């Protein structure tokens, strides 16, 4: 099932790879964990329901969500509502007391159910383990100002024979299109921060 789904990054956090790989030597299988959206301890009839099995990383499955029941009228099921107007974005601010940056999730809709879900799963807090990645992008901003991707393509004309999404992937190691975020961890986070700093445009 994991091979058929071909999810390469955690459905919830988009931070970790959840690849499927079988060892050539002894057939040892590397595969994602499956979170039960409705916990099997409380909803045993749903324990093998396809829509209740969410391919995820160990942090999201075991450490955070565990047996919590997320009611559908309050939270967003990742197969149903994670890509709609109820969306959210990652951003950051400088925290004076800690003398450094703090990464947070925000939504233009104050009562966004999706934002509530992200906070409940502590995904925004997990991203504070990725401050080095944030600092790299901030350094890029200091060095190049705005429109970094356009500067890059203008500096290396041969790159213009590639699609923008390919140049972006080659350079940042992540995907630019929301529909492709599942292929590469950190895709959403990096794109949100690159947009915030105007290193890329919304239409790229
Ligand atoms: Zn995860």
py3Dmol code that shows the C-alpha trace and the ligand (Angstrom):
import py3Dmol

protein = """\
ATOM      1  CA  UNK A   1       0.000   0.000   0.000  1.00  0.00           C
ATOM      2  CA  UNK A   2       2.829   2.392   0.855  1.00  0.00           C
ATOM      3  CA  UNK A   3       4.410   1.734  -2.556  1.00  0.00           C
ATOM      4  CA  UNK A   4       1.129   2.456  -4.331  1.00  0.00           C
ATOM      5  CA  UNK A   5       0.529   5.663  -2.374  1.00  0.00           C
ATOM      6  CA  UNK A   6       4.091   6.771  -3.177  1.00  0.00           C
ATOM      7  CA  UNK A   7       4.094   9.361  -0.402  1.00  0.00           C
ATOM      8  CA  UNK A   8       7.724  10.347   0.080  1.00  0.00           C
ATOM      9  CA  UNK A   9       7.279  12.915   2.853  1.00  0.00           C
ATOM     10  CA  UNK A  10       5.233  12.713   6.054  1.00  0.00           C
ATOM     11  CA  UNK A  11       1.588  13.564   5.371  1.00  0.00           C
ATOM     12  CA  UNK A  12       1.289  15.617   8.532  1.00  0.00           C
ATOM     13  CA  UNK A  13       4.525  17.529   8.994  1.00  0.00           C
ATOM     14  CA  UNK A  14       6.220  17.358   5.555  1.00  0.00           C
ATOM     15  CA  UNK A  15       9.556  17.322   7.449  1.00  0.00           C
ATOM     16  CA  UNK A  16      10.700  13.685   7.260  1.00  0.00           C
ATOM     17  CA  UNK A  17      11.034  11.157   4.456  1.00  0.00           C
ATOM     18  CA  UNK A  18       8.702   8.162   4.711  1.00  0.00           C
ATOM     19  CA  UNK A  19      10.217   6.239   1.800  1.00  0.00           C
ATOM     20  CA  UNK A  20       9.552   2.642   0.867  1.00  0.00           C
ATOM     21  CA  UNK A  21      12.756   0.723   0.226  1.00  0.00           C
ATOM     22  CA  UNK A  22      13.560  -2.991   0.333  1.00  0.00           C
ATOM     23  CA  UNK A  23      17.129  -4.047   1.068  1.00  0.00           C
ATOM     24  CA  UNK A  24      18.845  -6.038  -1.733  1.00  0.00           C
ATOM     25  CA  UNK A  25      20.646  -8.217   0.850  1.00  0.00           C
ATOM     26  CA  UNK A  26      17.942  -9.616   3.071  1.00  0.00           C
ATOM     27  CA  UNK A  27      14.712  -7.961   1.971  1.00  0.00           C
ATOM     28  CA  UNK A  28      14.565  -5.752   5.058  1.00  0.00           C
ATOM     29  CA  UNK A  29      11.791  -3.270   4.443  1.00  0.00           C
ATOM     30  CA  UNK A  30      11.974   0.438   5.105  1.00  0.00           C
ATOM     31  CA  UNK A  31       8.464   1.876   5.116  1.00  0.00           C
ATOM     32  CA  UNK A  32       6.354   4.611   6.705  1.00  0.00           C
ATOM     33  CA  UNK A  33       4.418   4.287   9.910  1.00  0.00           C
ATOM     34  CA  UNK A  34       0.637   4.559   9.660  1.00  0.00           C
ATOM     35  CA  UNK A  35      -1.146   6.830  12.048  1.00  0.00           C
ATOM     36  CA  UNK A  36      -4.732   5.850  12.799  1.00  0.00           C
ATOM     37  CA  UNK A  37      -6.614   9.156  12.470  1.00  0.00           C
ATOM     38  CA  UNK A  38      -9.274   7.665  14.708  1.00  0.00           C
ATOM     39  CA  UNK A  39      -7.199   5.708  17.266  1.00  0.00           C
ATOM     40  CA  UNK A  40      -7.554   1.946  17.009  1.00  0.00           C
ATOM     41  CA  UNK A  41      -7.857   1.686  20.793  1.00  0.00           C
ATOM     42  CA  UNK A  42     -11.152   3.609  20.624  1.00  0.00           C
ATOM     43  CA  UNK A  43     -12.349   2.772  17.078  1.00  0.00           C
ATOM     44  CA  UNK A  44     -11.277  -0.861  16.461  1.00  0.00           C
ATOM     45  CA  UNK A  45     -13.583  -1.212  13.422  1.00  0.00           C
ATOM     46  CA  UNK A  46     -11.570   1.482  11.630  1.00  0.00           C
ATOM     47  CA  UNK A  47      -8.137   0.019  12.249  1.00  0.00           C
ATOM     48  CA  UNK A  48      -7.703  -1.189   8.653  1.00  0.00           C
ATOM     49  CA  UNK A  49      -9.880   1.386   6.918  1.00  0.00           C
ATOM     50  CA  UNK A  50      -7.858   3.023   4.121  1.00  0.00           C
ATOM     51  CA  UNK A  51      -9.085   6.509   4.990  1.00  0.00           C
ATOM     52  CA  UNK A  52      -8.117   6.038   8.617  1.00  0.00           C
ATOM     53  CA  UNK A  53      -4.496   5.116   7.823  1.00  0.00           C
ATOM     54  CA  UNK A  54      -2.268   8.153   7.385  1.00  0.00           C
ATOM     55  CA  UNK A  55       1.322   7.502   6.222  1.00  0.00           C
ATOM     56  CA  UNK A  56       3.449   9.463   8.638  1.00  0.00           C
ATOM     57  CA  UNK A  57       6.809   9.784  10.357  1.00  0.00           C
ATOM     58  CA  UNK A  58       7.558   8.419  13.832  1.00  0.00           C
ATOM     59  CA  UNK A  59       7.344  11.832  15.468  1.00  0.00           C
ATOM     60  CA  UNK A  60       3.858  12.566  14.173  1.00  0.00           C
ATOM     61  CA  UNK A  61       2.516   9.062  14.723  1.00  0.00           C
ATOM     62  CA  UNK A  62       3.886   8.099  18.124  1.00  0.00           C
ATOM     63  CA  UNK A  63       5.265  11.075  19.942  1.00  0.00           C
ATOM     64  CA  UNK A  64       2.588  13.678  19.374  1.00  0.00           C
ATOM     65  CA  UNK A  65      -0.814  12.493  18.235  1.00  0.00           C
ATOM     66  CA  UNK A  66      -0.952   9.134  19.983  1.00  0.00           C
ATOM     67  CA  UNK A  67      -4.562   8.312  21.009  1.00  0.00           C
ATOM     68  CA  UNK A  68      -6.027  11.806  20.632  1.00  0.00           C
ATOM     69  CA  UNK A  69      -9.438  11.935  18.935  1.00  0.00           C
ATOM     70  CA  UNK A  70      -9.645  14.875  16.531  1.00  0.00           C
ATOM     71  CA  UNK A  71     -13.304  15.584  15.901  1.00  0.00           C
ATOM     72  CA  UNK A  72     -14.185  16.295  12.236  1.00  0.00           C
ATOM     73  CA  UNK A  73     -16.168  19.413  13.158  1.00  0.00           C
ATOM     74  CA  UNK A  74     -13.083  20.919  14.802  1.00  0.00           C
ATOM     75  CA  UNK A  75     -10.071  19.558  12.925  1.00  0.00           C
ATOM     76  CA  UNK A  76      -9.062  18.762   9.331  1.00  0.00           C
ATOM     77  CA  UNK A  77      -8.554  15.209   8.124  1.00  0.00           C
ATOM     78  CA  UNK A  78      -5.431  15.247   5.919  1.00  0.00           C
ATOM     79  CA  UNK A  79      -7.096  13.381   3.024  1.00  0.00           C
ATOM     80  CA  UNK A  80     -10.039  15.736   2.910  1.00  0.00           C
ATOM     81  CA  UNK A  81      -9.252  19.328   3.664  1.00  0.00           C
ATOM     82  CA  UNK A  82      -5.555  20.120   3.817  1.00  0.00           C
ATOM     83  CA  UNK A  83      -5.439  22.032   0.535  1.00  0.00           C
ATOM     84  CA  UNK A  84      -8.314  24.463   0.504  1.00  0.00           C
ATOM     85  CA  UNK A  85      -9.036  28.067   1.428  1.00  0.00           C
ATOM     86  CA  UNK A  86      -8.618  27.116   5.030  1.00  0.00           C
ATOM     87  CA  UNK A  87      -4.899  26.938   4.411  1.00  0.00           C
ATOM     88  CA  UNK A  88      -2.040  28.101   6.630  1.00  0.00           C
ATOM     89  CA  UNK A  89       1.568  29.184   6.216  1.00  0.00           C
ATOM     90  CA  UNK A  90       4.819  29.091   8.145  1.00  0.00           C
ATOM     91  CA  UNK A  91       6.493  32.300   9.133  1.00  0.00           C
ATOM     92  CA  UNK A  92       8.894  33.527  11.814  1.00  0.00           C
ATOM     93  CA  UNK A  93       9.687  36.440  14.080  1.00  0.00           C
ATOM     94  CA  UNK A  94      12.623  37.568  16.171  1.00  0.00           C
ATOM     95  CA  UNK A  95      12.116  36.670  19.826  1.00  0.00           C
ATOM     96  CA  UNK A  96      13.847  39.291  21.990  1.00  0.00           C
ATOM     97  CA  UNK A  97      14.002  37.199  25.179  1.00  0.00           C
ATOM     98  CA  UNK A  98      15.630  34.180  23.565  1.00  0.00           C
ATOM     99  CA  UNK A  99      17.680  36.373  21.254  1.00  0.00           C
ATOM    100  CA  UNK A 100      16.818  34.345  18.194  1.00  0.00           C
ATOM    101  CA  UNK A 101      14.114  33.434  15.716  1.00  0.00           C
ATOM    102  CA  UNK A 102      10.909  31.567  16.473  1.00  0.00           C
ATOM    103  CA  UNK A 103       9.005  29.705  13.746  1.00  0.00           C
ATOM    104  CA  UNK A 104       5.204  29.779  13.901  1.00  0.00           C
ATOM    105  CA  UNK A 105       2.224  28.756  11.758  1.00  0.00           C
ATOM    106  CA  UNK A 106      -0.399  31.316  10.824  1.00  0.00           C
ATOM    107  CA  UNK A 107      -3.561  31.532   8.794  1.00  0.00           C
ATOM    108  CA  UNK A 108      -5.335  34.443   7.176  1.00  0.00           C
ATOM    109  CA  UNK A 109      -8.516  32.942   8.675  1.00  0.00           C
ATOM    110  CA  UNK A 110      -8.261  33.371  12.430  1.00  0.00           C
ATOM    111  CA  UNK A 111     -10.335  30.326  13.253  1.00  0.00           C
ATOM    112  CA  UNK A 112      -8.848  28.076  10.612  1.00  0.00           C
ATOM    113  CA  UNK A 113      -9.534  24.436  11.439  1.00  0.00           C
ATOM    114  CA  UNK A 114      -6.400  23.503   9.543  1.00  0.00           C
ATOM    115  CA  UNK A 115      -4.269  25.823  11.660  1.00  0.00           C
ATOM    116  CA  UNK A 116      -5.878  24.359  14.760  1.00  0.00           C
ATOM    117  CA  UNK A 117      -4.964  20.866  13.516  1.00  0.00           C
ATOM    118  CA  UNK A 118      -1.354  21.875  12.833  1.00  0.00           C
ATOM    119  CA  UNK A 119      -1.072  23.333  16.336  1.00  0.00           C
ATOM    120  CA  UNK A 120      -2.731  20.320  17.943  1.00  0.00           C
ATOM    121  CA  UNK A 121      -0.196  18.041  16.255  1.00  0.00           C
ATOM    122  CA  UNK A 122       2.582  20.450  17.347  1.00  0.00           C
ATOM    123  CA  UNK A 123       3.867  20.594  13.789  1.00  0.00           C
ATOM    124  CA  UNK A 124       4.670  24.308  14.074  1.00  0.00           C
ATOM    125  CA  UNK A 125       6.729  23.588  17.189  1.00  0.00           C
ATOM    126  CA  UNK A 126       8.594  20.782  15.406  1.00  0.00           C
ATOM    127  CA  UNK A 127       9.771  23.289  12.813  1.00  0.00           C
ATOM    128  CA  UNK A 128      11.699  25.148  15.482  1.00  0.00           C
ATOM    129  CA  UNK A 129      14.170  22.280  15.199  1.00  0.00           C
ATOM    130  CA  UNK A 130      14.847  23.569  11.687  1.00  0.00           C
ATOM    131  CA  UNK A 131      16.244  26.995  12.525  1.00  0.00           C
ATOM    132  CA  UNK A 132      19.475  26.249  10.562  1.00  0.00           C
ATOM    133  CA  UNK A 133      17.383  25.866   7.388  1.00  0.00           C
ATOM    134  CA  UNK A 134      15.621  29.152   8.175  1.00  0.00           C
ATOM    135  CA  UNK A 135      18.947  30.928   8.743  1.00  0.00           C
ATOM    136  CA  UNK A 136      20.253  29.696   5.381  1.00  0.00           C
ATOM    137  CA  UNK A 137      17.310  31.329   3.628  1.00  0.00           C
ATOM    138  CA  UNK A 138      17.681  34.556   5.619  1.00  0.00           C
ATOM    139  CA  UNK A 139      21.372  34.658   4.622  1.00  0.00           C
ATOM    140  CA  UNK A 140      20.331  34.239   1.008  1.00  0.00           C
ATOM    141  CA  UNK A 141      18.070  37.251   1.386  1.00  0.00           C
ATOM    142  CA  UNK A 142      20.903  39.335   2.855  1.00  0.00           C
ATOM    143  CA  UNK A 143      23.194  38.345  -0.007  1.00  0.00           C
ATOM    144  CA  UNK A 144      20.826  38.690  -2.964  1.00  0.00           C
ATOM    145  CA  UNK A 145      17.858  40.845  -1.961  1.00  0.00           C
ATOM    146  CA  UNK A 146      14.643  39.961  -3.762  1.00  0.00           C
ATOM    147  CA  UNK A 147      13.834  37.736  -6.767  1.00  0.00           C
ATOM    148  CA  UNK A 148      16.649  35.305  -6.136  1.00  0.00           C
ATOM    149  CA  UNK A 149      15.359  32.708  -8.591  1.00  0.00           C
ATOM    150  CA  UNK A 150      15.230  35.259 -11.406  1.00  0.00           C
ATOM    151  CA  UNK A 151      18.766  36.460 -10.553  1.00  0.00           C
ATOM    152  CA  UNK A 152      19.953  32.850 -10.615  1.00  0.00           C
ATOM    153  CA  UNK A 153      18.433  32.187 -14.049  1.00  0.00           C
ATOM    154  CA  UNK A 154      19.776  35.451 -15.461  1.00  0.00           C
ATOM    155  CA  UNK A 155      23.263  34.682 -14.134  1.00  0.00           C
ATOM    156  CA  UNK A 156      23.285  31.213 -15.670  1.00  0.00           C
ATOM    157  CA  UNK A 157      21.451  31.500 -19.023  1.00  0.00           C
ATOM    158  CA  UNK A 158      21.650  27.750 -19.676  1.00  0.00           C
ATOM    159  CA  UNK A 159      19.244  27.299 -16.753  1.00  0.00           C
ATOM    160  CA  UNK A 160      16.566  28.949 -18.910  1.00  0.00           C
ATOM    161  CA  UNK A 161      16.275  25.728 -20.879  1.00  0.00           C
ATOM    162  CA  UNK A 162      14.833  24.146 -17.706  1.00  0.00           C
ATOM    163  CA  UNK A 163      11.388  24.766 -16.244  1.00  0.00           C
ATOM    164  CA  UNK A 164      11.314  27.088 -13.218  1.00  0.00           C
ATOM    165  CA  UNK A 165      10.092  24.214 -11.050  1.00  0.00           C
ATOM    166  CA  UNK A 166      13.177  22.178 -12.084  1.00  0.00           C
ATOM    167  CA  UNK A 167      15.600  25.029 -11.355  1.00  0.00           C
ATOM    168  CA  UNK A 168      13.898  25.545  -8.003  1.00  0.00           C
ATOM    169  CA  UNK A 169      14.183  21.831  -7.136  1.00  0.00           C
ATOM    170  CA  UNK A 170      17.823  21.648  -8.234  1.00  0.00           C
ATOM    171  CA  UNK A 171      18.683  24.624  -6.096  1.00  0.00           C
ATOM    172  CA  UNK A 172      16.608  24.228  -2.946  1.00  0.00           C
ATOM    173  CA  UNK A 173      16.138  20.450  -2.987  1.00  0.00           C
ATOM    174  CA  UNK A 174      12.366  20.859  -2.540  1.00  0.00           C
ATOM    175  CA  UNK A 175       9.266  21.259  -4.705  1.00  0.00           C
ATOM    176  CA  UNK A 176       7.674  24.583  -5.640  1.00  0.00           C
ATOM    177  CA  UNK A 177       4.190  23.320  -6.582  1.00  0.00           C
ATOM    178  CA  UNK A 178       1.828  22.577  -3.721  1.00  0.00           C
ATOM    179  CA  UNK A 179       0.597  19.443  -5.503  1.00  0.00           C
ATOM    180  CA  UNK A 180       4.170  18.083  -5.359  1.00  0.00           C
ATOM    181  CA  UNK A 181       4.987  18.907  -1.725  1.00  0.00           C
ATOM    182  CA  UNK A 182       4.472  15.233  -0.792  1.00  0.00           C
ATOM    183  CA  UNK A 183       7.538  14.292  -2.856  1.00  0.00           C
ATOM    184  CA  UNK A 184      10.140  16.236  -0.868  1.00  0.00           C
ATOM    185  CA  UNK A 185      10.316  17.019   2.860  1.00  0.00           C
ATOM    186  CA  UNK A 186      10.466  20.702   3.836  1.00  0.00           C
ATOM    187  CA  UNK A 187       8.790  21.822   0.586  1.00  0.00           C
ATOM    188  CA  UNK A 188       5.978  23.783   2.198  1.00  0.00           C
ATOM    189  CA  UNK A 189       8.155  25.374   4.862  1.00  0.00           C
ATOM    190  CA  UNK A 190      10.828  26.522   2.411  1.00  0.00           C
ATOM    191  CA  UNK A 191       8.330  27.905  -0.071  1.00  0.00           C
ATOM    192  CA  UNK A 192       6.450  29.836   2.640  1.00  0.00           C
ATOM    193  CA  UNK A 193       9.691  31.411   3.917  1.00  0.00           C
ATOM    194  CA  UNK A 194      11.007  32.145   0.392  1.00  0.00           C
ATOM    195  CA  UNK A 195       7.711  33.893  -0.413  1.00  0.00           C
ATOM    196  CA  UNK A 196       7.768  35.849   2.842  1.00  0.00           C
ATOM    197  CA  UNK A 197      11.269  37.133   2.039  1.00  0.00           C
ATOM    198  CA  UNK A 198      10.306  37.771  -1.614  1.00  0.00           C
ATOM    199  CA  UNK A 199      13.160  35.596  -2.840  1.00  0.00           C
ATOM    200  CA  UNK A 200      10.569  34.058  -5.157  1.00  0.00           C
ATOM    201  CA  UNK A 201       7.299  35.397  -6.556  1.00  0.00           C
ATOM    202  CA  UNK A 202       3.845  33.916  -6.139  1.00  0.00           C
ATOM    203  CA  UNK A 203       3.617  33.359  -9.902  1.00  0.00           C
ATOM    204  CA  UNK A 204       6.842  31.287 -10.173  1.00  0.00           C
TER     205      UNK A 204
END
"""
ligand_1 = """\
1
ZN
Zn 5.667 13.901 10.469
"""
view = py3Dmol.view(width=600, height=400)
view.addModel(protein, "pdb")
view.setStyle({"model": 0}, {"cartoon": {"style": "trace"}})
view.addModel(ligand_1, "xyz")
view.setStyle({"model": 1}, {"stick": {}})
view.zoomTo()
view.show()
